[in-house]
Amino acid sequence: MPFVYILRCADGTYYTGWTTDLSRRIARHNAGKGGRYTRMHGPVALVYQEELPDRQSTMRREAALKRLSRQQKERLIASGQPCPANRPSDE
């Protein structure tokens, strides 16, 4: 099953991505072999994850999470609860 995830980088910024193997992907980010952004802002820590049924819905969810403001991402992380996949929370 694919996952969408949010990482907190060493400088306090957030990185959002998706993968089918979460532990391997985070290890790659921390080894400097993940995304270019995390190579420059690492190490990273997983702060949010959400499992989705298929790759297509995971990619749509990743795009929706990337559109959230920092404040919205922080509320989502604090709640620990995924908001509906097609409607990002804008509380």
N, C-alpha and C positions, 0 to 999 in steps of 0.2 A: 504494500500500500504506500502511496506517496504522501509526503508530509510537506507542509509549508511551515517555515520557521522564522523566528526573529532572533538575532544575535545582538548582544550588547558588546560593542568594541571597547578596547582599552581606553579610548578617549571619550567614552560615554555616548557615542553615536550608535544608531541602530542600522543593522543590515538585514534585509529580508530576502529569503530564497526558498527554493523547494528541492526536494531530493526523494529518492526511494530508500536510501540508507542513511538515516540521520546521524548515527554515531560516526560512521566513516566520513561523512561530509564535514562534520565539525572538526574532526581530527585533521582533515585536509586544510581547512581554513586556518587552524592553529599551526600547521606545518608550513604555512606560506604558499600552499598550492591550491587554495580556493580562489574565490573571486579577487580581482585586482584591488577592490576597495578594502577587503579584509587583510590583504597583504600589507597595506599601508597603515591600517588602523588596528591591527591585532595586538595581542591575542584577543580572542572572543569568548563569550560565555552564552550558552543557550538560555533565553529568558521566556520563550514562548514557542509552542509547537501545536500543530493541528493536523490530524490525519484526515485525508479525504479519499473518496472512493476510486478516483481515477486521475490520470495525468492531466486531462483537459480541465477538470474542475479545480485541480491544484494550481495550474498555471493561471486560471482566472482569479482564484483567491489570492495568489501572490500579487497579481497586478492590483487588486483591490486594497490589499494591505499596504502596498507601496504608496498608494494615493492618500493614506491616512496622515494626518498631521502628527507631529511628535507627541502632542498631548493626547490624541486619540490612541496612539500606539501604547503610551504609558498606561492609559486606563484599561486597555485590552490586556496588557501584560499583568497588571495588578489584579484584574478580575479572574484571570486564569481560565476564562470561559470564551470559547469561540463565538463570535457573533455570526449571524446568518451569512452563508457563503456569497450570496449575491448582493448583500447590502451591508457595506462597512458601517460600523457604529460611528455615529457622529454626536454622541452624547455631550 
